């Protein structure tokens, strides 16, 4: 797995990834319905604060968002440069 900095993604790609994450089966918690826009804003705040990260899994060729503290030990940091 490799960390993908959120600020390296185009805004529309980042928005789509966050929307998919917050609407994914099992992502709904509690009994109070929170608007998707509020859920997306909360995830974006966590990404900007470094509390959550976007990871790319080479094996499945997919991205997901996870709490930074839950990263597997073998997760690599992004390479520097453009």
FENJOHU-V644180 format. One record per backbone hydrogen bond with DSSP energy under -0.5 kcal/mol. CO is the residue of the C=O (numbers start at 1). NH is the residue of the N-H. If there is no record, write none. Layout:
co | nh
CO | NH
CO | NH
//
This chain:
co | nh
1 | 76
2 | 56
3 | 5
4 | 54
5 | 8
6 | 9
10 | 14
11 | 15
12 | 16
13 | 17
14 | 18
15 | 19
16 | 20
17 | 21
18 | 22
19 | 23
20 | 24
21 | 24
24 | 27
31 | 33
32 | 34
35 | 38
35 | 39
36 | 40
37 | 41
38 | 42
39 | 43
40 | 44
41 | 45
42 | 46
43 | 47
44 | 48
45 | 49
46 | 50
46 | 51
46 | 52
47 | 50
51 | 68
53 | 66
54 | 4
55 | 57
55 | 64
56 | 2
56 | 58
57 | 61
57 | 62
62 | 57
64 | 55
66 | 53
67 | 70
68 | 71
72 | 75
76 | 3
//
